[in-house]
Amino acid sequence: MPSDFVDLHSHSTASDGTFAPEEVVRLAHRNGVSALALTDHDTIAGVPAALAEAAKLGIDFLPGIEISAEYKPGTMHLLGYGVDPSNPVLAEMSRRLIEFRDDRNPRIIARLNELGVAITMEEVERQSGGGVVGRPHIAAVMVRKGYVSSIKQAFDKYLGSSGSAHVNKERLAPRRAIELIRESGGLTVLAHPVQLRTENDAQLEQVLKDLVDMGLAGLEVIHSDHDAAMVEKYGRLAERLGLLKTGGSDFHGSNKKDIDLGSARGRRVPREWYDELKKRLKMQNA
């Protein structure tokens, strides 16, 4: 009998997490999670290893990806669930975005050096442990060398969208990201809506309606950045707009030390949300 909770938002060393894909699955198993989605940023590279480990351990597994989309003033991340890792269009998009990220990292480090933060690309690559290098690895080196007291401070002061060393990354238009996910057999869910930083509830609802018109299928209701009031509000919004409800911890390993796999700040994502998502995927791809 599977447990009654799942985690549909997690990251591995394939993007900016600190656990290898199979280690994420093993931790999910230890934590009693009955179904897991691996949703690395802009890549499905970790999916085959995670899928194989999930099959060994008897955990239900959903291939996923998290794509950054063009949006202001906050950030818009779109989760693709049930995508086919062998889809050539998805693979090409992933290759291009990672190539751009690889070009972006040295530019961030050059800006940091200009600001008196003496770190090197070699140090950051060692920090990543051979995985895809991202801003959390840069932040971790900054913490280790004493330039900031935490990864959060590194992002607030230097690496975040308003930070002094920020370099823009390539993003897809929301419509293109949703089309790409659909073309690869998946359903699109808006991740952590709080990060859109909309001015009010009416603006948030309009953004969601626009995305629904483009093919959005669901809304991440439970997330580690969402408090009780947000969870209630986003749940009502999802129901009113006919969207699937999903949720997850947004686990990154030691890059987000206060987040545990299987728990979004103490809240569990109900198993029935995963079952409903799987049912919708089956209908779409029948």
C-alpha positions as CSV (number, residue, x, y, z in Angstrom):
1,M,0.0,0.0,0.0
2,P,1.7,3.3,-1.1
3,S,2.0,6.1,1.4
4,D,-0.5,9.0,1.1
5,F,2.0,11.7,0.1
6,V,4.3,12.5,-2.8
7,D,6.9,15.0,-3.9
8,L,6.5,16.5,-7.4
9,H,9.4,19.1,-7.3
10,S,13.0,18.0,-6.8
11,H,16.4,18.7,-8.2
12,S,19.6,16.6,-8.7
13,T,23.2,17.2,-9.7
14,A,21.9,17.2,-13.3
15,S,21.0,20.8,-12.6
16,D,21.7,22.7,-9.3
17,G,21.1,20.0,-6.6
18,T,23.7,18.3,-4.6
19,F,22.4,14.7,-4.7
20,A,22.8,12.5,-7.8
21,P,19.5,11.5,-9.4
22,E,19.5,8.0,-8.0
23,E,20.4,9.4,-4.5
24,V,17.3,11.7,-4.7
25,V,15.2,8.6,-5.4
26,R,16.8,6.7,-2.5
27,L,16.2,9.6,-0.1
28,A,12.6,9.8,-1.2
29,H,12.2,6.1,-0.5
30,R,13.7,6.5,3.0
31,N,11.4,9.4,3.7
32,G,8.3,7.4,2.8
33,V,7.5,9.2,-0.4
34,S,5.3,7.0,-2.7
35,A,5.7,9.0,-5.9
36,L,8.5,11.4,-7.0
37,A,9.0,13.7,-10.0
38,L,12.6,14.8,-10.8
39,T,12.3,18.3,-12.3
40,D,15.8,19.6,-13.0
41,H,16.3,23.0,-14.5
42,D,16.3,23.0,-18.3
43,T,17.4,19.4,-18.5
44,I,16.1,15.8,-18.5
45,A,19.6,14.3,-18.2
46,G,19.0,12.9,-14.7
47,V,15.7,11.2,-15.6
48,P,17.0,7.8,-16.9
49,A,19.1,7.1,-13.7
50,A,16.3,8.2,-11.4
51,L,13.7,6.1,-13.3
52,A,15.9,3.0,-13.1
53,E,16.4,3.5,-9.3
54,A,12.7,4.2,-8.7
55,A,11.8,0.9,-10.5
56,K,14.3,-1.0,-8.3
57,L,12.8,0.5,-5.1
58,G,9.2,0.4,-6.1
59,I,8.5,4.1,-6.1
60,D,6.2,5.6,-8.7
61,F,8.2,8.0,-10.8
62,L,7.3,10.9,-13.1
63,P,9.9,12.3,-15.6
64,G,9.9,16.1,-15.3
65,I,11.7,19.3,-16.2
66,E,11.6,22.9,-14.9
67,I,11.8,25.6,-17.7
68,S,12.5,29.3,-17.1
69,A,10.1,31.5,-19.1
70,E,10.2,35.1,-20.0
71,Y,8.4,37.2,-17.4
72,K,8.7,40.4,-15.3
73,P,8.9,41.6,-12.6
74,G,9.4,38.2,-10.9
75,T,10.4,34.8,-12.3
76,M,8.2,32.3,-14.1
77,H,9.1,28.7,-14.0
78,L,7.0,26.1,-15.8
79,L,7.1,22.4,-14.7
80,G,6.7,19.8,-17.4
81,Y,5.4,16.5,-16.1
82,G,5.4,13.2,-18.0
83,V,7.8,14.5,-20.7
84,D,9.5,11.9,-23.0
85,P,13.3,12.1,-22.2
86,S,14.1,10.9,-25.7
87,N,12.1,13.6,-27.5
88,P,14.6,15.3,-29.9
89,V,13.1,18.8,-29.7
90,L,13.3,18.7,-25.9
91,A,16.8,17.4,-26.0
92,E,17.9,20.2,-28.4
93,M,16.2,22.9,-26.2
94,S,18.0,21.5,-23.2
95,R,21.4,21.5,-25.0
96,R,21.0,25.1,-26.0
97,L,20.0,26.4,-22.6
98,I,22.8,24.5,-20.8
99,E,25.3,25.9,-23.4
100,F,24.1,29.4,-22.6
101,R,24.4,28.7,-18.8
102,D,27.9,27.5,-19.3
103,D,28.7,30.8,-21.1
104,R,26.9,32.8,-18.3
105,N,28.8,31.4,-15.4
106,P,32.2,32.9,-16.2
107,R,30.6,36.3,-16.9
108,I,29.0,36.2,-13.4
109,I,32.4,35.3,-11.8
110,A,34.1,38.1,-13.8
111,R,31.6,40.6,-12.3
112,L,32.1,39.2,-8.8
113,N,35.9,39.6,-9.3
114,E,35.3,43.2,-10.3
115,L,33.3,43.7,-7.0
116,G,36.2,42.3,-4.9
117,V,34.9,38.7,-4.6
118,A,37.9,36.6,-5.4
119,I,36.6,33.3,-6.6
120,T,37.5,31.3,-9.7
121,M,35.6,29.1,-12.2
122,E,37.8,26.2,-11.1
123,E,36.6,26.5,-7.5
124,V,33.0,26.6,-8.7
125,E,33.4,23.5,-10.9
126,R,34.9,21.6,-8.0
127,Q,32.0,22.7,-5.8
128,S,29.5,21.2,-8.4
129,G,31.2,17.8,-8.1
130,G,31.2,17.4,-11.8
131,G,27.5,18.2,-12.4
132,V,26.0,21.1,-14.2
133,V,27.3,24.3,-12.8
134,G,24.7,26.8,-11.6
135,R,24.5,29.9,-9.4
136,P,24.0,27.9,-6.1
137,H,27.5,26.4,-6.7
138,I,28.9,30.0,-7.0
139,A,27.0,31.0,-3.9
140,A,28.4,28.0,-2.0
141,V,32.0,29.0,-2.8
142,M,31.2,32.5,-1.7
143,V,29.9,31.2,1.7
144,R,32.9,28.9,2.1
145,K,35.3,31.7,1.5
146,G,33.5,34.1,3.9
147,Y,32.2,36.7,1.4
148,V,28.6,36.0,2.5
149,S,27.1,34.3,5.5
150,S,24.5,32.2,3.6
151,I,23.4,31.2,0.1
152,K,20.4,33.4,0.5
153,Q,22.6,36.4,1.2
154,A,24.7,35.6,-1.9
155,F,21.5,35.7,-4.1
156,D,20.1,38.7,-2.4
157,K,23.2,40.8,-2.7
158,Y,25.0,39.4,-5.8
159,L,23.4,36.7,-7.8
160,G,19.6,37.2,-7.8
161,S,17.7,39.3,-10.4
162,S,18.5,42.5,-8.6
163,G,22.0,41.5,-7.4
164,S,25.1,43.5,-8.4
165,A,26.6,40.5,-10.3
166,H,23.5,39.3,-12.0
167,V,23.7,38.2,-15.6
168,N,20.5,37.4,-17.5
169,K,19.9,33.8,-18.7
170,E,18.2,32.8,-21.9
171,R,14.5,32.1,-21.4
172,L,11.8,30.7,-23.6
173,A,8.5,32.6,-24.2
174,P,5.8,31.0,-22.0
175,R,3.8,29.9,-25.1
176,R,6.9,28.2,-26.6
177,A,7.7,26.4,-23.3
178,I,4.2,25.1,-23.0
179,E,4.1,23.9,-26.6
180,L,7.5,22.2,-26.1
181,I,6.2,20.3,-23.1
182,R,3.1,19.3,-24.9
183,E,5.0,18.2,-28.0
184,S,7.1,15.9,-25.8
185,G,4.0,14.3,-24.2
186,G,3.9,16.3,-21.0
187,L,1.5,18.6,-19.1
188,T,2.6,22.1,-18.0
189,V,2.2,23.3,-14.4
190,L,3.1,26.8,-13.1
191,A,5.7,26.4,-10.3
192,H,5.7,28.5,-7.1
193,P,3.3,31.3,-8.2
194,V,4.5,33.5,-5.3
195,Q,7.7,34.0,-7.2
196,L,5.8,35.8,-10.0
197,R,5.7,38.8,-7.6
198,T,2.3,40.0,-9.0
199,E,1.0,43.2,-7.4
200,N,-2.4,41.7,-6.4
201,D,-4.7,38.7,-6.7
202,A,-6.4,40.1,-9.7
203,Q,-3.1,40.4,-11.6
204,L,-2.2,36.8,-10.6
205,E,-5.5,35.5,-11.9
206,Q,-5.0,37.3,-15.2
207,V,-1.6,35.8,-15.6
208,L,-3.0,32.4,-14.9
209,K,-5.9,32.9,-17.4
210,D,-3.4,33.9,-20.1
211,L,-1.4,30.8,-19.4
212,V,-4.5,28.6,-19.5
213,D,-5.3,30.0,-22.9
214,M,-1.8,28.8,-24.0
215,G,-2.3,25.3,-22.6
216,L,-1.4,25.5,-18.9
217,A,-2.8,22.4,-17.1
218,G,-2.0,22.9,-13.4
219,L,-0.8,25.1,-10.6
220,E,1.8,24.3,-7.9
221,V,-0.3,24.9,-4.7
222,I,2.0,23.4,-2.1
223,H,5.6,24.6,-2.1
224,S,8.3,25.4,0.4
225,D,7.9,29.1,-0.3
226,H,4.1,29.0,0.3
227,D,2.6,29.7,3.7
228,A,-0.8,28.4,4.9
229,A,-2.7,31.4,3.4
230,M,-1.0,31.0,0.1
231,V,-1.7,27.3,-0.1
232,E,-5.4,28.0,0.6
233,K,-5.5,30.9,-2.0
234,Y,-3.8,28.9,-4.8
235,G,-5.9,25.9,-4.1
236,R,-9.1,28.0,-4.6
237,L,-7.7,29.6,-7.7
238,A,-6.8,26.2,-9.2
239,E,-10.3,24.9,-8.6
240,R,-11.9,28.0,-10.1
241,L,-9.8,27.9,-13.2
242,G,-10.1,24.1,-13.6
243,L,-6.4,23.5,-13.1
244,L,-4.7,20.4,-11.6
245,K,-3.3,20.9,-8.2
246,T,0.3,19.8,-7.6
247,G,3.1,20.4,-5.1
248,G,6.5,19.6,-3.9
249,S,9.4,20.6,-1.7
250,D,11.7,22.0,-4.4
251,F,14.5,19.9,-2.8
252,H,18.1,20.9,-3.8
253,G,20.1,19.0,-1.2
254,S,22.6,21.1,0.7
255,N,22.1,24.0,-1.6
256,K,18.8,24.5,0.3
257,K,19.7,23.0,3.6
258,D,16.4,23.8,5.3
259,I,14.2,21.9,2.8
260,D,13.5,18.2,3.2
261,L,12.5,15.9,0.4
262,G,8.8,14.9,0.8
263,S,7.9,17.9,3.0
264,A,7.2,21.5,2.0
265,R,7.9,23.2,5.3
266,G,5.9,20.5,7.1
267,R,3.2,20.2,4.5
268,R,2.6,17.0,2.6
269,V,1.5,16.8,-1.0
270,P,-1.5,14.4,-1.2
271,R,-1.1,11.2,-3.2
272,E,-4.4,11.9,-5.0
273,W,-2.9,14.9,-6.7
274,Y,-0.3,12.7,-8.3
275,D,-3.0,10.1,-9.3
276,E,-5.1,12.9,-10.9
277,L,-2.0,14.2,-12.8
278,K,-1.3,10.7,-14.1
279,K,-4.9,10.2,-15.2
280,R,-4.8,13.5,-17.1
281,L,-1.5,12.5,-18.8
282,K,-3.1,9.2,-19.9
283,M,-6.1,11.0,-21.4
284,Q,-3.9,13.5,-23.2
285,N,-1.6,10.8,-24.7
286,A,-4.3,8.2,-25.5
